[in-house]
Amino acid sequence: MPSTSVEQTAQVARQTVLIVDDEPTARIALAARLKRMGYRVIEAVDGKSGLDALRRERPDLTILDWMMPEIDGPSFCERVRQDPELLTSQILMMTSHDQPEQIAEGLARGADDFLSKAASKYEITARVQSGIRAATLIRRLEDATGEIRRKQEVLERELQSAARYVESLLPAPGIVLPGVQMVHAYRPSLGLGGDLFNIVSWGDGVLGLYLLDASGHGVSPALRSASLSTFLRRGNLLRHVGSTDPGSILTEANKQFPLTEDGNYFTIIFARLDMRTRTLSYATAGHNGAFLQRASGEFRWMTRPNLPLGFDASTVYVTTDLTIAPGDRLYLLSDGLYEVPDASGELWGQDRLEETIRGFGPRPLTEVVAGSIEEAIRWQGHEQFPDDVALMGVEVTAAVV
């Protein structure tokens, strides 16, 4: 026998056909023919035992008689299509009903093809081979889908691990300086975000704070954010910048982190809170998400039109100084918080965010931060944000000295 015939016979021998027919003569004759073709054949005498065999053996093809007691062929098909474990099974309906309306009914109720009981051996061979080919393609697709699902599960576990690492970089809420409280909320859009915020302890009543946003979502922005946050550690800033001045820090960061080959960049605000001089100093690079809420209720958005980091290595970022007093609150936030759309596409916006925070009045900072997130969720109508959301609130709770 030629090698190709041997391979074909071996392939057929691994394939199984289930025959479900209550007529012994027809069932046995068809089984004999299929065995001669090289298939493994299973026989069932009625619909109930056929369903049991289908679940147990998972044949490549089921050849099913239309007329059977209790569970007829169309009812058998319906049960198969309603079972998630069986619904992709290939079913060849064997019937003497060859009228168009009857064939249409069988197809509508779940049959894949028809075989007349008066069919020639050539047609039987062709129909069976066609059904087997379809079953093979479906199983290959199921195998590929299963492999994709397994890889996706591995990727999800890795993303969750990376997300836990990114969250481990975030500061612990609480008293960050004598008389200064900090709380925050962080909601990455895809389990792993490009927004990151932290504090830099300069000692002796001075604290650095920053919030950065890497363009894009997912693993790459998160890794780039982690890299920039490493640069913004106290030791690295002293080594590379030699100053606690926010503008100088961003000017150096701009040189260290140019645009990527894909055009990705950072926006950032860096602030320095000096409790000794009652001063809040800040610089921004393309970032508009920061404001100071005075104890009196006055709002000041801390914005300056300038480029994000990396666009122009010659850019010099400028520091702005503000005085602070007990009861003042500083908010650093990502644009993902206020750029959330409702069902019609209208954005929540900075004005509504400001109105929301005003509405909380003097309530505790923890309630304001959590409540602002909840109000954004209410606006968009669901929990999943389209962009990363970060909100850091800092309150001067005692008189400065």
N, C-alpha and C positions, 0 to 999 in steps of 0.2 A: 504494500500500500504506500503511495507517495506520502512524503512527510506532511504535506498540507492536509491530507485526508486524516492522518493520524491525529494532528492537532485539532481538527474540527471535531472528530469523534470524541477526543478527550474533553473538549469544551462542552459538547452536548451531554456527556456522561455526568458532568457536574450540575446539570440543570434538571429541575424537578417540575413535573406537571401533575396537578391534582385534577382528577375527573370526579365530578359530582353528578350522579345519574341513578335514578331508582330502577331503571330497566337493566337487568343483569346482562342480557345479550349485547345490547348496544355498548354498555360500559366495558365489558370484557373485550369486545372486538376492537374498540378504540384504544384500550390499554395495550393490547398486543401490537397494534400498528405503531404506537408511540415508542414502545420498548424496542421494536425493530429499528426505529430511527435513532436509538441510542439514549433516549431520555429515561430518567428515573421516574416511575409512575406511582402515584398514590391514588387509591380508590375510596370513594365515600358513597354510601347508598342513599343518602337523603341530605336535605339542606342543613339540618342540625349537626350531623356528624361531619358534613363538609366544612362548616364554620369552625368546628373544633380542630379539624385537620389543618385548616388554613392558619389558625392561630399557632398551632403546635409546630408545623413543618415549614411555614413560610415559603411555599412553592414559588417558582418563577412565573408560572402561568396556571390559572384555574380554568378548566373547560366545564361549563355548567349547563345542565339541561334546564329548559324553561319550565316544563310541566313536571312538578313533583309535589307530593303531599306535604301538608303543613307549611313548609317554607318553600315557595316556588322560586324560580330563577330570579325574577325581578326583585322579589322581597329579599332574597339572599344578597343581591347587589346593593340594595339600599342599606342593609345592615353593615356591609363591608365599608361603604362610603361614610357611614356615621361613626366608624371606629377609628380613632386617630392612629392606632397601631397598624391598621390594615388598609387604610383608604387608598394607598398607592398600588395595591395589588392589581395585576392585570387579569381581566376576566373576559373570556371568550364564550359568549352565549351560544349554546347549541340548540337549535329549534327547527321545527317544521313550519313555524309561523314566519313566512317570508314576505308578508305584505308590508308596504312602506310604513303604514301607521303603527304596526306592531314593532317593527325595527326601531322606529322613533321612540316608542314607549320604553323599549329595553335600554336604549342609549340614554334616555332621560333619567332612568332609574339607576344607572350606574354601570352598564355593560360597556366594554371598550370596543368589542367587535362581535360579529356574528358568524356562525358556521351552520350551514344547512345540514340536516341529518342525511340529505341525499347528495351531499358534496362528494366529488371525486377524490381519489387519494392525492391527486396533485393539489387540489384546493386545500385539503386538510393540511398537507405539508406546508403550503405557502402561508396559511392563516396561523398555524402554530409557530412557524419561524418568525413571522411578523410580530406576534405577541411576545415571543421570547426576546426579540431584539428590543422591543419597547421596554420590557421588564429590565433588561440589562442596562439600558441607558438610564432608567429611573434609579436603579440601585447604584450606578456609578455617581449619579447626581447626589443621591442621599449620602453616599460615602464622602463625597467632596464637601457637602454641606456639613456633615458631622465633623470633618477635619477642620473646616473653617470655624465651626462652633467651639471646638476644643482649643484652637489657637486663640479665638476671641476670649475664652475664659482665662487662658494664661495671660493674655494681654491685660484683661480687666484686673487680675490679681496684681500684675506688675504696676498698673496705673494706681491702684489703691495703695500699694506699698510706697510708690513715689509720692502720692498725695499726702500720706502720713508723714513722710520725710519733710515735704514742703511745709506742712502745718507745724512740724516740730521747730521750724525756723522762726515761727511767729512768737512775739513776746507774751509773757504771762501777764494777764490783766491784774490790776491792783494798784498799790501805791508805788510809783516809779521814782519819785523824789519826795522828800518831806513836804507835805502840803500839795502834792500833785497826784491825781488819780487818773488811771487810763483803763478804758474798756474797749473791746473791739468785737466785730463780727466778720466772718469770712465765708463766702459762698461761691466756690469755683463752679463754673458752668458745666464742665465736662469731667468732674472728678479730679482734675488736675489743672490748675490755673496759672496764668501768667502775671496775676497781681500779687504783690508781696509788700508787707509793711513790717517795720521793726523800730526799735529804739536803740540809740547809741549812748551809753553812759560815759560822759566826759568827766564825771566826778565834780566835787566841790560845788554842788547846786546847779550844774549845767547838764542839760539832756538834749540829745539829738533825736529827731523823729523823721521818718520818711515813709512815703508810700509810692511805689513804682508800679508801672503797668507795661508789660511787654506786649507788643502787637501780636495778634494771633491767639490761638487757644491750643491746649493740649501739652504734649510732652516737651516739645522744643522750646516754647515760650517759658515753661516752668523751669527748664534747665538754665535758660539764659537769665531768668530772674534770680535764680539761686546764685549764679555767677556774679551778678551785679551786687547782690546782698553781701557776698563774701568781700567784695571790694569795699563796701561801706562799713565794714567792721572798724572798730576804734583803732586797732593797731595798724591796719592798712591805710587808713586815712591819715594818721600821723606820719606814716612813712612816705606816702605819695603826695599828700597835700600839705602836711605840716601846719594845718589850721583847722579850726572848728567853724569857719565862715561858710555858710551854706552855698553862696555863690561860687566860692573857690572850689568847694567840693564838687559841684556840678560841672564846673569848667574842666576839671581834671577827668571826671567820669566821662565827659563828652569825648575826650581824646582816647580814653581807654576802651570805649565801647562804640565803635563806628557801626554804620549800617551793615547788616549781613548781606551775603550775596543775593538773598531773596528779598532784600529791602525791608527787613524787620528792624524795629527800633524800640526805644523806651520813652515813655513820658514819666515824669517824676516830680515830686515836691520834697524838698529837704528843709526841715525847720530846726532851729536851735532855741530851746527854752532856757533862759538864764534867770534863775530865781534871785540871783544877787543883784542884778541891775534892773529887774522888773521888765525884761525885754524878751519879745518873741521875734526872732529873725528868721527869714525864709527866702528861698529862691525856688523857682519853678523852671521846668523844661518841658514845654508843651502840655502842661498839666493844669486843668481848670477845676479840679475837685478838692478845694480846701476853703474853709471859711472860719472866721472867728465870731463867736456869739458872745457879746458882752453881757455882763450881769444885768445891765440896764435893758437888755433885749435887742440892742442894735446888732445887725448882721453886717459883716464885712467879708465879701468873697475875695480870697487872696489869689488873684489872677494877674498874669502879665503876658502879653502876646510875644511869644518867642518859639524857637524851634525845639522839637524833641531832641534827645541825645542822639548823636551820631550823624546828623545831617551835614554839619559843617564843623570841622575840627578847630576852626579859628573862633568859634562863637565864645563869647565871654558872658557868663550868667551873673546877674546883679542881685545883691542881697537887699531886701527891704526889712526895716525894723518897725516894730509896733510895741507899745507899752502894754503891760498886762496888769490885772488886778484880781483880787479874790472874787470867785464866782464866774470868771470868764471861762469859756469853753472853746477849745479848738477841735475842729473836725477835719480829718483827712479822709478822702473817699475816692473810690474809682468811679469812672463815668458809667460803669455798668449798673450802678445803683439808680441813677436818675434817668438813664436812657432806656428804660423798659417800656415797651409798647403795650397798650391795651388791645382789645379784640379788633378795634378799628384801625390800629396802627399808630394812634396818637401816643407820643412819649409822655411819661410822667413829668419829667423836666425839673430843672433846678428850682423854679418858683414853687412848685408843689412840695418838693422836698423841704424847702425853707419854711413853707407854711406848716408842714407837718411838725417840724422841730419846734417852731414857735408854739404850736398847740400844746406841746408837752410842758411848756413853762418851766418851773423850777424842779420838776420831778427828777428823781435820781437818774444819773447818766446811763446806768445800765438799762433802765426802762426806755430812755430815749433811743439808744442805739438799737435795741431789739425791736422797739415799736416802729422805727423807721424802716427796718427790713420788712416787717410784717405789712406795712402800708404799701410798700412797693410790690409785694406779692399780691396784695388785694387788688392793686391797680391792674396788674397783668393777668390776674385770674388763675394763676397756677404757681407751683413751687419752684419750677426749674427756670433759672435765669438764662437769658440768651447770651450773656457776657458775664465774666467774672465780677463778683461784687465783694468789695472790701470797704469797711467803715471803721475808722479809729476815732474814738472820742477821748479828749484829754481835758480835765477840769482842774483849775487852780482852786483848791479847797481851803487854803489858809492864807493868811496875810504874808506877802513877800517881805523879805528882810534885806 
